Amino acid sequence: MPDPKLPSKLVSIVIPCFNQGHFLGEAIASVQQQSHQQIEIIVVDDGSTDNTAEVAAGFSNVKYHFQQNAGLPAARNNGFELSKGEFVVFLDADDWLYSLAIEKNMEELLSDAEAAFVSGAYEVVFHPSGKKISCVHTTENTGYLGFLFKNYVGVPAAVMYRRAVLEEYKFNPLLKSCEDYDLYLRISRKHRVLRHENIIAGYRRHSGSMSTNYVRMLQTVLAVLDSQKMFLKGSGEVSMYHAGRRFWKKYYARSVYESIQANEEPAGKKELGFLLNNDPRLFLKILIQSAFKKPNKQSMQ
């Protein structure tokens, strides 16, 4: 049941979709099942060639907008321009919201009139195995200092924005990834932001996820972080910026290492070079493991 203490404020849910029609229906259904029902759903079709339009048409009360392919940041910006809600959520087409997501985030924002956005926790669900991992990013620092160190939000769907802040800030259409992290940094540098540890969103990890392209993701996230260098004030922010660069290198090196261990990635020259450049300890660990690996029967014949 919705919280009777919460006012009936309109919340806009913008769902960009590019050839993810096979996931889109679940995303839309998760919004329609929210405890807070004062919502509008806007699907922005970013030039899809699949059944995205048909899936969106199969739901009532969904506004569908087609655009020539311009990328995720542009689709989100265009979706916002079409929206009317006092609060806004950007839900990727392959993710979903749990039933209390809107209610919980709205409750947090209404408790602090100065907060620009609020973020919650999420669950990673591996496709197609269905394996789940809860991601509650504990951090000593929130706001700008916290974002200089890492993207403790993790999933865009876990964030709810005040409309006013998105009138001032937009996603950078030149970025092909990490545009959400870039936005968090720019907003939190000037505005207070909130967070809580309730799991409110599901993030589907699959072969088409941008986050699996580790080399490109690391290059982009470091470029986004470096864009803040000119704004750093005091030793605390400078120190956190450098800690953030170290964190991201080790984070993506760990991702590659775990993929190799799970036989999802080969231990090839590209992968080993990535580990050597970003976390030499993991590079050595792979070499040692390879040296002690027992030869299979075929190699002994």
Residue pairs with C-beta under 8 A, 6 or more apart in sequence:
1 35
2 35
2 36
2 37
2 103
3 35
3 103
3 107
6 36
6 103
6 106
6 107
6 110
7 110
8 38
9 38
9 85
9 86
9 87
9 106
10 38
10 39
10 40
10 84
10 85
10 86
10 87
11 36
11 38
11 39
11 40
11 85
11 86
11 87
11 88
11 89
11 102
11 106
11 160
12 39
12 40
12 42
12 80
12 83
12 84
12 85
12 87
12 88
12 89
12 163
13 31
13 39
13 40
13 41
13 42
13 88
13 89
13 91
13 97
13 102
14 42
14 44
14 76
14 79
14 80
14 82
14 83
14 88
14 89
14 90
14 91
15 24
15 27
15 28
15 31
15 41
15 42
15 43
15 44
15 79
15 90
15 91
15 92
15 93
16 44
16 46
16 72
16 75
16 76
16 79
16 90
16 92
16 93
17 24
17 43
17 44
17 45
17 46
17 48
17 52
17 56
17 75
17 93
18 45
18 46
18 47
18 48
18 52
18 69
18 72
18 75
18 93
19 48
19 49
19 50
19 52
20 48
20 50
20 52
20 92
20 93
20 94
20 208
21 48
21 50
21 51
21 52
21 54
21 55
21 93
22 50
22 51
23 93
23 94
23 204
24 43
24 52
24 55
24 56
24 93
25 55
25 58
25 59
26 96
27 91
27 92
27 93
27 94
27 95
27 96
28 41
28 43
28 55
28 56
28 59
28 62
29 59
29 96
30 91
30 96
30 97
30 98
30 99
30 202
31 39
31 41
31 91
31 97
32 41
32 59
32 61
33 99
34 97
34 99
34 100
34 101
34 102
34 103
35 99
35 100
35 102
35 103
36 102
36 103
36 106
39 85
39 102
40 61
40 63
40 83
40 84
40 85
41 59
41 61
41 62
41 63
42 62
42 63
42 65
42 79
42 82
42 83
43 52
43 56
43 62
43 63
43 64
43 65
43 93
44 65
44 67
44 75
44 76
44 78
44 79
44 82
45 52
45 53
45 56
45 64
45 65
45 66
45 67
46 67
46 69
46 70
46 71
46 72
46 74
46 75
47 66
47 67
47 68
47 69
47 70
52 93
53 64
53 66
56 62
56 64
57 64
63 82
65 78
65 79
65 82
67 74
67 75
67 78
70 78
70 173
71 173
71 176
72 171
72 179
73 170
73 171
73 172
73 173
73 174
73 175
73 179
74 171
74 173
76 90
76 171
76 179
77 170
77 171
77 173
79 90
80 88
80 166
80 170
83 163
85 163
86 162
86 163
87 102
87 105
87 106
87 109
87 160
87 161
87 162
87 163
88 160
88 161
88 162
88 163
88 166
89 97
89 101
89 102
89 105
89 157
89 159
89 160
89 161
90 156
90 157
90 159
90 180
91 97
91 156
91 157
91 201
92 156
92 157
94 204
94 206
94 208
94 209
95 155
95 156
95 157
95 201
95 202
95 203
95 204
96 157
96 201
96 202
96 204
97 157
97 200
97 201
97 202
98 199
98 200
98 201
98 202
100 198
100 200
101 120
101 157
101 158
101 200
101 201
102 160
104 120
104 196
104 198
104 200
105 118
105 120
105 159
105 160
105 200
106 160
108 115
108 118
108 160
108 194
108 196
109 115
109 117
109 118
109 160
109 162
109 194
112 192
112 194
114 191
114 192
115 162
115 191
115 192
115 193
115 194
116 161
116 162
116 165
116 187
116 188
116 191
116 192
116 193
117 159
117 160
117 161
117 162
117 165
117 184
117 187
117 193
117 194
118 159
118 160
118 193
118 194
118 195
118 196
119 152
119 153
119 158
119 159
119 160
119 193
119 194
119 195
119 196
120 158
120 195
120 196
120 197
120 198
120 199
120 200
120 201
121 134
121 135
121 136
121 137
121 158
121 196
121 197
121 198
121 199
121 200
122 135
122 154
122 155
122 157
122 158
122 199
122 200
122 201
122 202
122 203
123 132
123 133
123 134
123 135
123 199
123 201
123 202
123 203
124 132
124 133
124 135
124 203
124 205
125 131
125 132
125 202
125 203
125 204
125 205
126 132
126 133
126 205
126 206
127 204
127 205
127 206
128 206
134 199
135 154
135 155
135 203
136 197
136 199
137 150
137 152
137 153
137 154
138 197
139 146
139 149
139 150
139 152
140 146
141 149
141 240
142 152
142 193
142 194
142 195
143 188
143 192
143 193
144 185
144 188
144 189
144 237
145 236
145 237
145 240
146 152
146 188
147 181
147 184
147 185
147 188
148 185
148 225
148 228
148 237
148 240
148 241
148 243
148 244
149 240
149 243
149 244
149 247
150 244
150 247
150 248
150 251
151 178
151 180
151 181
151 184
151 221
152 195
153 159
153 180
153 181
153 184
153 195
154 203
155 201
155 203
156 180
157 200
157 201
157 202
157 203
158 200
158 201
159 180
165 187
165 191
169 183
169 186
169 187
170 183
171 179
171 180
171 182
171 183
172 179
172 182
172 183
175 182
175 220
175 224
176 216
176 220
177 210
177 211
177 213
177 216
177 217
177 220
177 221
178 217
178 220
178 221
178 224
181 221
181 224
182 224
182 227
184 193
185 224
185 225
185 227
185 228
187 193
189 228
189 231
205 211
205 212
210 216
210 217
211 217
214 252
214 255
214 256
214 274
215 270
215 274
217 252
218 248
218 249
218 252
218 278
221 248
222 245
222 248
222 249
225 241
225 244
225 245
225 248
228 241
229 241
232 238
232 241
249 277
249 278
249 279
250 278
250 279
252 274
252 278
253 274
253 275
253 278
253 279
253 282
254 279
254 282
256 265
256 271
256 274
256 275
256 282
257 275
257 279
257 282
257 285
257 286
259 265
260 266
260 267
260 271
260 286
265 271
267 286
267 290
272 283
272 286
275 282
275 283
275 286
276 283
